[in-house]
């Protein structure tokens, strides 16, 4: 059981890195395509990634009532969340968006505690707060550099995306306990694709010539492929450990965004980022270390 939980935490860490990389790629391409269109293409590709796995996986029949709930959660997490996130990226940088999105675990912890799904311990609270502080130190002054109205609109959109994701992370757990991870993820993602097809059409995805460059097309493909793989890892992690322990690894996303910005976009990698990395590592250890008390 301990080995399985360790693997779940590694899967959550991989997802945190994937989120940061996808945010950078989304920021790179968002001015070439509408936010709903990008989200639609992202999860069309992600669903196709799941098809080979579904063909070899065990068949699972999901009760109609549970299927409706899973599909509704999918629309929120993949349709509404990603559309809000993409829209926010039109106003703020990917690094700043990743930092704001790192409040996801704190929101998850509070929601899980309020719903009685998870015990709120002092170590978990300290760990989550420390990861957020570490991320803030890592990003430093750029976080507060912009004060224009667009910056605040972008920040509010990203925070709304984080909140919707936190709610879904808590509410998914009962269905992941009853059914295999892959069919739950596939139905949720397929529902989001159907939902996003409407606003994507309103943006002219099906009727207007694409403005995507070759680099933009490659970015969209990367976002879709990484999202498909990342989501399976995310659900598997939620199935095998608590929501807070999974979502706390989203604190790796802004660090990933900052590192990729330095490597790909030649942005400075400051001493503050190194200090922040230490804070994030310490926070992750506090929030995920084994506890002898009941969760």
Backbone bond lengths (Angstrom), bond angles and torsions (degrees), N, CA, C in turn:
res aa  C-N    CA-C-N  psi(-1)  N-CA   C-N-CA  omega(-1)  CA-C   N-CA-C  phi
1 X - - - 1.466 - - 1.530 110.99 -
2 X 1.362 116.09 -41.80 1.460 120.06 178.81 1.519 110.68 -64.61
3 X 1.366 116.91 -38.58 1.458 121.09 178.64 1.528 110.36 -62.91
4 X 1.328 116.96 -42.08 1.463 121.03 179.45 1.519 111.20 -64.08
5 X 1.324 117.50 -39.44 1.465 119.86 179.07 1.520 110.81 -67.15
6 X 1.349 116.49 -36.86 1.465 119.55 176.75 1.525 110.94 -61.62
7 X 1.327 116.12 -43.27 1.462 120.26 177.39 1.529 110.66 -63.28
8 X 1.344 116.24 -36.79 1.465 119.96 178.61 1.528 110.79 -63.88
9 X 1.321 117.07 -39.41 1.464 120.43 178.93 1.527 111.01 -68.33
10 X 1.334 116.92 -36.10 1.468 120.25 176.03 1.528 110.55 -65.60
11 X 1.329 116.51 -39.20 1.468 120.64 176.86 1.526 110.30 -63.65
12 X 1.341 116.10 -40.94 1.466 120.03 178.56 1.524 111.00 -64.60
13 X 1.340 116.64 -38.50 1.465 120.54 178.27 1.525 110.79 -64.24
14 X 1.330 116.78 -41.71 1.462 120.63 178.45 1.526 110.28 -62.51
15 X 1.324 116.48 -37.84 1.456 120.16 178.39 1.520 111.40 -66.28
16 X 1.337 116.68 -39.77 1.460 120.25 177.96 1.521 111.96 -59.72
17 X 1.337 115.84 -41.64 1.468 120.51 177.59 1.530 110.04 -66.17
18 X 1.329 116.28 -41.55 1.474 121.09 -179.70 1.522 111.34 -61.36
19 X 1.333 117.11 -41.02 1.457 120.96 179.97 1.525 110.72 -60.88
20 X 1.335 116.31 -43.71 1.463 119.91 178.85 1.515 112.33 -63.48
21 X 1.335 116.41 -42.59 1.463 120.43 179.56 1.528 110.99 -66.04
22 X 1.343 116.91 -40.31 1.461 120.50 179.74 1.528 111.52 -67.67
23 X 1.336 117.00 -33.50 1.464 120.09 177.15 1.533 110.76 -64.45
24 X 1.326 116.55 -41.83 1.464 120.34 178.41 1.526 109.98 -63.77
25 X 1.344 116.45 -45.16 1.464 120.33 179.36 1.528 111.29 -64.48
26 X 1.343 116.81 -38.41 1.468 120.57 179.59 1.525 110.77 -66.11
27 X 1.322 116.50 -41.79 1.456 121.12 177.76 1.528 110.19 -62.25
28 X 1.325 116.00 -36.72 1.464 121.66 -179.37 1.526 111.39 -63.54
29 X 1.346 117.03 -36.92 1.460 120.54 -171.13 1.525 113.92 -107.01
30 X 1.340 118.35 -7.13 1.462 121.29 -169.58 1.529 113.12 -64.19
31 X 1.341 117.98 -23.89 1.458 119.44 -179.72 1.531 112.00 -86.36
32 X 1.334 116.47 0.40 1.463 120.98 176.71 1.530 111.87 -103.71
33 X 1.324 117.27 -10.14 1.460 121.14 -174.31 1.527 109.16 -153.54
34 X 1.330 118.04 150.09 1.458 121.85 -179.41 1.517 112.29 -68.00
35 X 1.336 117.73 155.58 1.472 120.96 -177.26 1.526 113.84 -62.29
36 X 1.341 117.12 -39.94 1.468 119.78 178.99 1.528 110.86 -71.64
37 X 1.328 116.60 -37.04 1.469 120.72 178.82 1.524 110.80 -64.82
38 X 1.325 116.22 -41.49 1.460 120.15 177.90 1.520 110.66 -63.61
39 X 1.330 116.86 -43.45 1.462 120.57 178.97 1.533 110.61 -63.75
40 X 1.341 116.73 -40.18 1.464 121.47 179.92 1.531 110.68 -62.63
41 X 1.332 117.20 -49.77 1.465 120.74 179.91 1.531 110.93 -64.95
42 X 1.323 116.01 -36.82 1.462 120.95 179.32 1.521 110.87 -56.48
43 X 1.316 116.61 -47.63 1.462 118.77 -174.61 1.525 113.27 -88.89
44 X 1.326 117.95 -16.56 1.464 118.80 167.50 1.529 109.12 -62.78
45 X 1.330 115.94 -46.78 1.462 120.57 178.54 1.521 110.65 -65.08
46 X 1.325 116.55 -41.21 1.462 120.69 -178.89 1.531 111.35 -63.06
47 X 1.343 116.78 -41.16 1.469 120.14 178.23 1.524 110.39 -62.51
48 X 1.334 117.22 -41.49 1.462 120.72 178.46 1.528 111.05 -61.69
49 X 1.338 116.72 -32.07 1.468 120.36 177.17 1.528 111.67 -65.10
50 X 1.325 116.32 -29.92 1.456 120.79 -176.91 1.527 113.27 -81.27
51 X 1.345 116.61 -20.50 1.467 120.15 -174.58 1.528 113.07 -57.36
52 X 1.351 120.24 -50.24 1.469 118.86 179.59 1.525 113.00 -59.39
53 X 1.330 116.49 -37.82 1.458 120.35 179.59 1.525 111.16 -67.84
54 X 1.332 116.45 -37.81 1.463 120.26 179.34 1.527 111.73 -66.58
55 X 1.327 116.58 -33.45 1.462 120.48 -178.48 1.529 112.39 -66.75
56 X 1.337 115.93 -29.84 1.473 119.12 -178.42 1.530 112.31 -101.47
57 X 1.335 116.28 -6.74 1.467 119.93 -178.23 1.523 110.59 -81.96
58 X 1.317 115.58 162.55 1.463 120.32 176.93 1.525 110.35 -66.78
59 X 1.321 115.58 144.00 1.461 120.50 178.91 1.531 109.76 -74.96
60 X 1.309 115.27 138.56 1.468 120.12 -179.97 1.518 109.34 -136.25
61 X 1.314 115.92 129.21 1.462 120.78 177.18 1.523 108.78 -97.87
62 X 1.324 115.25 117.41 1.459 121.04 -179.63 1.528 108.44 -94.81
63 X 1.325 115.94 128.80 1.463 120.94 179.23 1.525 110.06 -55.89
64 X 1.335 118.74 140.02 1.482 121.94 -176.95 1.525 113.81 -50.87
65 X 1.341 116.59 -42.53 1.468 119.44 -179.17 1.527 110.75 -64.35
66 X 1.340 116.69 -41.95 1.456 120.57 178.88 1.526 110.89 -69.15
67 X 1.329 116.62 -35.65 1.466 120.60 179.93 1.523 111.09 -63.01
68 X 1.328 116.30 -40.87 1.471 119.99 177.39 1.528 110.36 -61.92
69 X 1.332 116.21 -42.01 1.465 120.07 -179.92 1.534 111.03 -65.31
70 X 1.337 116.55 -43.69 1.463 121.07 179.73 1.528 110.65 -62.32
71 X 1.325 116.72 -43.32 1.462 120.60 -179.89 1.526 111.49 -67.13
72 X 1.319 116.60 -35.63 1.472 119.97 176.66 1.523 110.57 -65.21
73 X 1.326 116.18 -43.92 1.469 119.98 176.69 1.526 110.79 -61.84
74 X 1.334 116.85 -37.33 1.455 120.64 178.61 1.521 111.99 -64.35
75 X 1.329 116.37 -40.61 1.464 120.03 178.19 1.521 110.69 -61.76
76 X 1.342 115.80 -40.96 1.465 119.63 179.83 1.525 110.52 -68.80
77 X 1.355 116.81 -49.50 1.468 119.67 -173.41 1.516 112.84 -73.07
78 X 1.324 118.18 -36.87 1.453 119.96 -176.41 1.522 112.89 -101.47
79 X 1.323 116.53 -33.26 1.449 118.81 179.62 1.515 112.44 -83.31
80 X 1.322 115.55 -64.68 1.467 120.19 -175.08 1.520 111.79 -69.89
81 X 1.338 117.64 -46.90 1.465 120.84 -177.62 1.526 111.35 -58.94
82 X 1.335 116.84 -51.67 1.460 119.63 -175.40 1.523 111.33 -68.89
83 X 1.329 117.63 -36.59 1.468 119.85 176.92 1.529 110.44 -62.91
84 X 1.335 117.03 -43.24 1.465 120.37 176.84 1.527 111.14 -62.37
85 X 1.331 115.70 -42.21 1.465 120.36 -178.89 1.524 110.99 -64.94
86 X 1.327 116.62 -45.61 1.465 120.29 179.23 1.524 111.38 -63.76
87 X 1.331 116.10 -38.66 1.464 119.93 178.30 1.528 110.03 -65.32
88 X 1.340 116.44 -41.07 1.455 120.12 177.87 1.519 112.70 -62.71
89 X 1.341 116.85 -33.18 1.458 121.26 -179.51 1.523 112.63 -69.20
90 X 1.316 117.42 -12.16 1.458 120.52 174.27 1.526 111.25 -75.48
91 X 1.338 116.46 -16.07 1.473 120.64 -175.95 1.527 113.21 -112.17
92 X 1.338 117.82 -28.45 1.470 120.09 -176.20 1.522 110.21 -130.99
93 X 1.327 116.28 163.32 1.463 121.66 -177.95 1.527 110.83 -71.31
94 X 1.333 115.51 160.65 1.465 120.04 179.20 1.520 111.29 -64.87
95 X 1.332 117.70 -35.54 1.462 120.96 179.73 1.516 111.18 -65.70
96 X 1.327 115.84 -44.30 1.464 119.72 178.96 1.533 110.81 -67.39
97 X 1.332 116.49 -40.01 1.456 120.18 177.49 1.530 110.65 -62.06
98 X 1.327 116.31 -40.45 1.464 120.12 179.68 1.518 111.21 -64.02
99 X 1.316 117.42 -38.43 1.468 120.51 178.23 1.528 110.68 -64.39
100 X 1.327 116.83 -46.34 1.463 119.85 178.92 1.526 110.76 -63.81
101 X 1.318 116.33 -37.84 1.467 120.68 179.40 1.520 111.11 -68.11
102 X 1.340 116.77 -19.30 1.465 121.03 178.78 1.524 112.64 -71.26
103 X 1.339 117.72 -6.40 1.467 119.75 172.07 1.528 111.05 -75.85
104 X 1.315 117.17 -6.93 1.465 124.21 177.89 1.535 112.01 -47.42
105 X 1.366 119.59 -52.40 1.468 118.95 -178.12 1.517 113.89 -63.64
106 X 1.338 116.99 -35.64 1.466 119.67 178.57 1.527 109.63 -64.73
107 X 1.336 116.38 -43.24 1.467 119.82 176.97 1.527 110.83 -62.97
108 X 1.335 116.82 -42.36 1.461 121.17 179.96 1.523 111.05 -61.08
109 X 1.314 116.46 -44.54 1.453 121.25 -178.95 1.527 111.01 -61.03
110 X 1.321 116.75 -43.46 1.460 121.08 -178.74 1.532 110.64 -67.91
111 X 1.345 116.90 -44.55 1.467 120.88 -179.48 1.527 110.68 -64.27
112 X 1.343 116.89 -44.11 1.466 121.10 179.77 1.520 111.04 -61.89
113 X 1.335 116.65 -39.43 1.459 120.40 179.39 1.523 110.99 -68.63
114 X 1.337 116.95 -41.93 1.466 120.82 -179.77 1.528 112.03 -64.25
115 X 1.341 116.28 -34.10 1.461 120.87 -179.68 1.529 112.71 -87.78
116 X 1.330 116.11 0.04 1.456 120.08 179.55 1.517 114.09 72.84
117 X 1.341 117.98 19.50 1.462 121.78 -178.40 1.520 112.22 -86.99
118 X 1.320 116.94 -18.41 1.458 119.99 -173.70 1.525 109.22 -154.01
119 X 1.318 115.47 141.71 1.459 119.35 178.53 1.520 110.20 -80.94
120 X 1.320 116.50 132.61 1.459 122.31 -179.71 1.523 109.14 -91.63
121 X 1.339 116.27 102.07 1.457 120.73 179.76 1.523 110.18 -96.19
122 X 1.320 115.43 160.54 1.460 119.67 179.90 1.527 111.17 -66.18
123 X 1.345 116.97 -33.97 1.465 119.96 179.60 1.522 111.00 -65.89
124 X 1.331 116.78 -42.30 1.463 120.11 178.75 1.525 110.61 -64.22
125 X 1.330 116.07 -45.92 1.456 120.12 -179.85 1.527 110.87 -60.06
126 X 1.336 116.03 -45.31 1.464 120.46 179.80 1.522 111.18 -64.27
127 X 1.337 115.85 -39.75 1.454 120.20 -179.67 1.515 112.56 -64.01
128 X 1.320 117.04 -45.33 1.463 120.75 -179.66 1.520 110.85 -65.56
129 X 1.333 116.34 -44.38 1.467 120.04 179.17 1.524 110.49 -62.36
130 X 1.343 117.15 -40.55 1.460 120.54 -179.17 1.526 111.53 -65.69
131 X 1.334 117.30 -37.29 1.466 118.62 177.86 1.527 110.93 -64.59
132 X 1.337 116.95 -40.14 1.462 120.28 179.52 1.526 110.72 -66.74
133 X 1.342 116.81 -41.45 1.461 120.86 176.75 1.529 110.25 -62.93
134 X 1.342 116.12 -42.23 1.461 120.51 179.11 1.515 111.80 -61.43
135 X 1.312 116.68 -41.44 1.462 120.73 177.70 1.522 110.49 -64.67
136 X 1.341 116.48 -41.56 1.454 120.60 178.58 1.518 112.25 -60.81
137 X 1.344 116.22 -41.22 1.464 120.65 177.72 1.521 110.36 -65.82
138 X 1.346 115.88 -40.53 1.459 120.43 -178.04 1.521 111.87 -62.11
139 X 1.332 116.34 -38.03 1.452 119.50 -177.11 1.525 112.42 -88.69
140 X 1.323 115.55 -30.14 1.459 120.86 171.62 1.511 115.36 59.55
141 X 1.292 115.96 -138.82 1.454 123.08 -172.13 1.526 115.10 -57.21
142 X 1.360 120.19 -36.48 1.468 118.97 -178.50 1.526 114.24 -56.01
143 X 1.335 116.97 -24.86 1.459 119.64 179.67 1.518 111.73 -59.43
144 X 1.317 115.17 -36.85 1.468 119.69 -174.78 1.531 112.26 -107.44
145 X 1.319 116.69 12.92 1.460 119.71 -174.75 1.530 112.09 -68.53
146 X 1.318 116.31 -38.81 1.462 118.66 -177.21 1.504 112.31 -101.11
147 X 1.323 117.25 134.43 1.460 120.62 179.66 1.531 111.19 -127.31
148 X 1.339 116.96 11.05 1.453 119.94 -179.95 1.518 110.40 -67.02
149 X 1.340 115.09 163.08 1.464 119.41 -177.94 1.520 111.12 -58.62
150 X 1.338 116.55 -37.72 1.450 120.58 179.23 1.510 113.22 -59.61
151 X 1.333 116.65 -35.47 1.455 121.13 178.66 1.526 111.02 -62.69
152 X 1.325 116.05 -43.20 1.464 120.20 -179.25 1.520 110.82 -69.35
153 X 1.329 117.05 -38.84 1.471 120.07 176.91 1.517 109.87 -61.20
154 X 1.339 116.40 -45.93 1.456 120.68 178.68 1.514 112.17 -61.19
155 X 1.339 116.21 -41.65 1.463 120.59 -179.54 1.523 111.28 -63.88
156 X 1.329 116.44 -43.86 1.469 120.09 179.67 1.528 111.47 -64.48
157 X 1.335 117.23 -38.87 1.467 120.71 178.34 1.522 111.37 -63.48
158 X 1.325 116.56 -42.66 1.467 120.50 -179.40 1.529 110.55 -68.49
159 X 1.334 117.74 -39.87 1.463 120.60 177.20 1.531 111.29 -64.58
160 X 1.331 116.72 -37.40 1.470 120.09 176.26 1.525 110.19 -64.50
161 X 1.332 116.94 -37.85 1.461 120.77 177.08 1.522 110.60 -63.90
162 X 1.329 116.71 -42.94 1.466 120.82 179.41 1.527 111.27 -63.21
163 X 1.325 116.60 -40.83 1.464 120.15 -179.96 1.530 111.36 -64.23
164 X 1.338 116.84 -43.71 1.464 119.29 -179.87 1.526 110.67 -64.22
165 X 1.332 116.92 -36.56 1.456 120.25 177.32 1.518 112.69 -68.33
166 X 1.328 116.53 -36.97 1.460 120.31 179.20 1.528 110.87 -64.38
167 X 1.325 116.58 -42.60 1.467 120.66 178.16 1.522 110.41 -61.04
168 X 1.335 116.44 -45.19 1.468 120.46 -179.75 1.525 111.88 -63.34
169 X 1.321 117.87 -40.02 1.461 121.38 -178.58 1.528 111.61 -60.11
170 X 1.316 116.64 -36.58 1.462 120.81 178.66 1.528 110.93 -75.43
171 X 1.329 116.78 -41.88 1.460 120.78 -174.71 1.527 113.31 -76.91
172 X 1.322 118.02 -20.05 1.465 120.89 178.52 1.531 112.75 -68.05
173 X 1.323 117.28 -30.67 1.466 121.90 -167.07 1.540 114.03 -53.16
174 X 1.323 120.68 -45.55 1.469 119.64 -179.36 1.527 113.28 -60.40
175 X 1.316 117.02 -36.67 1.469 120.37 -178.83 1.520 111.22 -74.84
176 X 1.321 116.55 -32.82 1.466 120.07 176.58 1.522 110.94 -70.48
177 X 1.342 116.44 -25.09 1.463 119.96 177.12 1.528 111.58 -75.37
178 X 1.345 116.85 -26.31 1.466 121.06 -176.80 1.521 113.31 -92.70
179 X 1.332 117.31 -30.05 1.455 120.23 -171.59 1.526 111.13 -129.74
180 X 1.353 117.53 159.73 1.467 120.97 176.26 1.532 111.27 -62.44
181 X 1.322 115.55 153.34 1.466 121.31 -175.06 1.525 112.97 -63.26
182 X 1.341 117.62 -45.67 1.458 120.96 -172.80 1.531 114.11 -60.26
183 X 1.329 119.75 -50.97 1.468 117.83 -179.98 1.519 113.32 -63.88
184 X 1.320 117.45 -34.83 1.467 120.15 176.69 1.525 109.82 -61.62
185 X 1.338 115.73 -47.72 1.457 120.00 179.91 1.512 112.83 -64.14
186 X 1.347 116.50 -40.36 1.464 120.41 -178.06 1.526 111.63 -65.98
187 X 1.341 117.77 -45.27 1.459 120.53 179.36 1.530 111.32 -64.82
188 X 1.347 116.04 -40.52 1.464 119.72 179.86 1.526 110.67 -63.76
189 X 1.329 116.26 -44.19 1.457 120.55 -178.55 1.528 111.63 -69.66
190 X 1.331 116.78 -38.67 1.462 120.72 178.99 1.526 110.91 -63.72
191 X 1.333 116.76 -38.81 1.465 120.42 176.86 1.518 111.07 -62.17
192 X 1.333 116.62 -38.92 1.466 120.27 -179.97 1.521 111.11 -67.41
193 X 1.341 117.07 -37.08 1.463 120.64 178.57 1.527 110.06 -62.29
194 X 1.346 116.81 -45.26 1.468 120.72 178.03 1.527 110.52 -61.44
195 X 1.332 116.54 -41.80 1.463 121.35 179.93 1.537 110.96 -64.79
196 X 1.328 117.22 -44.75 1.460 121.88 -175.67 1.523 113.07 -74.06
197 X 1.342 117.06 -17.97 1.460 119.46 -178.79 1.531 111.74 -62.31
198 X 1.333 116.54 -29.04 1.465 120.29 -179.00 1.536 111.78 -72.15
199 X 1.362 119.58 -57.25 1.476 117.82 178.46 1.524 112.94 -64.51
200 X 1.343 117.66 -28.44 1.464 119.53 176.89 1.526 109.99 -65.10
201 X 1.335 116.12 -39.57 1.465 119.90 176.55 1.513 111.93 -64.97
202 X 1.334 116.65 -36.43 1.466 120.88 178.39 1.522 111.12 -66.74
203 X 1.336 117.37 -25.48 1.468 121.30 176.26 1.526 111.94 -81.99
204 X 1.337 116.69 -4.29 1.452 120.32 177.25 1.514 114.84 89.82
205 X 1.329 117.69 18.55 1.460 120.66 -177.21 1.529 112.19 -59.69
206 X 1.345 117.04 -35.70 1.465 120.60 -175.08 1.529 113.14 -93.48
207 X 1.309 117.85 -13.04 1.472 120.13 -172.10 1.523 114.39 -118.86
208 X 1.327 118.11 -20.65 1.459 120.81 -176.53 1.521 110.77 -108.56
209 X 1.337 117.18 148.59 1.472 120.36 177.71 1.530 110.79 -60.18
210 X 1.315 116.29 142.60 1.467 120.64 -178.56 1.524 110.94 -75.02
211 X 1.332 115.60 140.72 1.464 121.44 175.78 1.529 111.70 -96.45
212 X 1.328 116.46 6.05 1.455 120.07 -176.68 1.524 111.76 -69.71
213 X 1.327 116.00 129.75 1.459 121.52 171.87 1.525 108.54 -80.80
214 X 1.331 117.36 172.88 1.460 120.32 177.44 1.529 110.49 -60.65
215 X 1.329 117.17 -39.68 1.466 120.25 177.07 1.525 110.63 -64.38
216 X 1.329 116.15 -37.96 1.454 119.89 177.84 1.517 112.06 -64.91
217 X 1.332 117.02 -41.05 1.466 121.28 177.64 1.525 110.69 -61.72
218 X 1.322 116.47 -44.25 1.468 120.15 178.48 1.526 111.15 -63.38
219 X 1.343 116.23 -36.67 1.466 120.08 178.51 1.529 110.33 -65.09
220 X 1.322 117.20 -42.26 1.474 121.09 179.42 1.527 110.06 -63.66
221 X 1.336 116.99 -42.62 1.471 120.68 178.64 1.525 110.59 -61.83
222 X 1.330 116.48 -43.34 1.470 120.14 178.45 1.521 110.79 -62.08
223 X 1.327 116.66 -44.88 1.463 120.57 -179.82 1.520 110.73 -59.25
224 X 1.340 116.39 -44.25 1.457 120.65 -178.86 1.513 113.40 -66.61
225 X 1.333 116.37 -47.31 1.468 120.44 -179.26 1.529 111.10 -62.66
226 X 1.326 116.29 -46.43 1.469 119.65 -178.21 1.524 111.30 -67.24
227 X 1.335 116.82 -32.42 1.458 120.07 179.15 1.520 111.66 -68.51
228 X 1.339 116.80 -40.18 1.460 120.05 178.57 1.509 112.06 -61.97
229 X 1.336 115.84 -47.73 1.464 120.71 179.33 1.525 110.77 -67.28
230 X 1.330 115.29 -43.87 1.464 120.10 -177.89 1.512 112.86 -62.86
231 X 1.332 116.84 -36.81 1.465 119.25 -177.74 1.525 111.99 -69.32
232 X 1.335 116.59 -38.82 1.465 119.50 176.54 1.525 109.97 -61.57
233 X 1.329 116.79 -43.57 1.465 120.55 177.66 1.527 110.67 -62.45
234 X 1.330 116.19 -39.73 1.468 122.22 -178.87 1.528 111.24 -62.21
235 X 1.336 115.78 -49.10 1.460 119.57 -179.80 1.520 111.78 -65.62
236 X 1.323 116.66 -39.31 1.463 119.89 179.34 1.528 110.23 -63.96
237 X 1.329 116.74 -38.48 1.464 120.68 177.39 1.529 110.51 -65.10
238 X 1.359 117.19 -43.32 1.464 120.53 178.36 1.522 111.91 -62.81
239 X 1.321 116.55 -29.95 1.455 121.30 -179.23 1.526 111.58 -71.89
240 X 1.332 116.71 -26.68 1.454 120.68 -170.14 1.526 115.48 -114.18
241 X 1.333 116.93 0.85 1.464 119.05 173.57 1.529 107.71 -156.57
242 X 1.329 117.82 -179.25 1.465 121.50 -173.01 1.532 111.68 -77.11
243 X 1.339 117.33 153.61 1.469 120.32 -179.62 1.522 114.34 -56.11
244 X 1.344 117.66 -40.37 1.460 119.78 -178.95 1.520 111.28 -64.68
245 X 1.340 117.28 -41.96 1.458 120.05 -179.99 1.517 111.89 -65.06
246 X 1.317 116.68 -29.09 1.464 119.96 177.66 1.529 110.32 -77.35
247 X 1.325 116.54 -52.55 1.458 119.76 -172.72 1.522 113.58 -70.90
248 X 1.334 118.15 -19.51 1.466 119.15 178.98 1.529 110.56 -62.96
249 X 1.330 117.10 -24.93 1.459 120.04 -179.47 1.528 112.31 -73.72
250 X 1.335 117.35 -8.50 1.457 118.98 172.73 1.531 111.10 -65.55
251 X 1.324 116.05 -14.67 1.461 119.38 175.90 1.524 111.40 -66.22
252 X 1.331 116.99 -15.08 1.458 119.90 174.96 1.528 112.04 -75.25
253 X 1.340 117.28 -18.40 1.461 119.58 -174.82 1.531 113.64 -65.79
254 X 1.342 120.51 -44.21 1.466 118.23 178.44 1.515 112.72 -68.61
255 X 1.339 117.15 -32.06 1.457 119.63 175.97 1.519 109.57 -65.19
256 X 1.332 115.92 -43.26 1.460 120.20 176.70 1.525 111.08 -60.42
257 X 1.332 116.28 -43.31 1.456 120.48 179.56 1.526 111.04 -62.28
258 X 1.339 116.77 -39.95 1.460 120.42 179.89 1.523 111.29 -67.71
259 X 1.343 116.90 -41.83 1.462 121.13 179.79 1.526 110.97 -65.54
260 X 1.340 116.94 -45.56 1.457 120.25 179.06 1.527 111.10 -64.60
261 X 1.329 115.55 -34.92 1.458 118.66 176.18 1.514 111.60 -62.36
262 X 1.351 116.55 -38.45 1.454 120.85 178.63 1.527 111.38 -68.80
263 X 1.345 116.24 -41.97 1.463 120.21 -175.89 1.528 112.77 -76.86
264 X 1.326 116.64 -40.20 1.461 120.21 -173.33 1.524 112.06 -95.56
265 X 1.328 116.52 -39.29 1.459 120.49 -175.02 1.525 113.16 -104.78
266 X 1.343 116.45 5.82 1.472 122.20 178.50 1.523 112.59 60.25
267 X 1.331 117.25 31.52 1.455 120.81 174.55 1.528 109.32 -78.57
268 X 1.329 118.45 149.00 1.481 120.54 -176.27 1.521 112.84 -66.39
269 X 1.335 115.13 137.24 1.471 121.46 173.79 1.523 106.54 -101.81
270 X 1.334 116.19 97.78 1.457 122.19 -168.73 1.529 112.30 -87.10
271 X 1.347 117.22 164.04 1.463 120.00 173.25 1.528 112.62 -58.08
272 X 1.327 116.34 -28.97 1.457 119.87 178.12 1.518 111.62 -61.23
273 X 1.334 116.88 -35.20 1.464 120.31 178.20 1.519 110.28 -65.71
274 X 1.343 116.24 -39.40 1.465 119.73 178.58 1.533 110.64 -64.27
275 X 1.339 116.52 -43.63 1.463 120.21 177.72 1.528 109.83 -62.91
276 X 1.316 115.72 -41.26 1.446 119.78 178.51 1.513 112.96 -62.30
277 X 1.325 116.59 -37.41 1.459 120.70 177.46 1.521 111.40 -59.93
278 X 1.330 115.44 -39.44 1.460 119.77 177.54 1.526 110.24 -64.22
279 X 1.330 116.10 -42.13 1.463 120.14 178.10 1.511 112.27 -63.10
280 X 1.336 116.71 -42.70 1.460 120.85 178.86 1.526 110.62 -63.40
281 X 1.349 116.48 -45.17 1.460 120.32 179.65 1.527 111.17 -60.77
282 X 1.344 115.93 -42.51 1.462 119.46 178.41 1.516 112.20 -65.28
283 X 1.320 116.44 -40.58 1.456 120.10 178.91 1.518 112.83 -65.47
284 X 1.325 116.28 -41.21 1.459 120.24 177.10 1.529 111.15 -62.20
285 X 1.314 116.70 -39.81 1.470 120.15 179.44 1.524 110.96 -64.37
286 X 1.334 116.32 -43.42 1.465 119.90 179.84 1.528 111.88 -63.85
287 X 1.322 115.90 -42.80 1.463 119.53 -174.42 1.519 113.16 -76.72
288 X 1.332 117.83 -22.75 1.467 120.15 -173.60 1.521 113.94 -113.56
289 X 1.320 118.53 -4.95 1.467 119.19 -176.85 1.531 110.27 -67.07
290 X 1.328 116.60 148.11 1.470 120.22 -179.56 1.519 111.58 -57.67
291 X 1.324 115.87 141.07 1.460 121.94 178.33 1.507 109.23 -122.61
292 X 1.332 116.35 139.86 1.463 121.00 178.35 1.526 111.84 -82.83
293 X 1.350 114.86 -9.59 1.467 118.10 178.08 1.501 108.78 -90.73
294 X 1.319 117.22 163.22 1.456 122.03 179.43 1.506 108.93 -72.10
295 X 1.357 114.29 140.01 1.460 119.24 176.45 1.510 109.61 -72.90
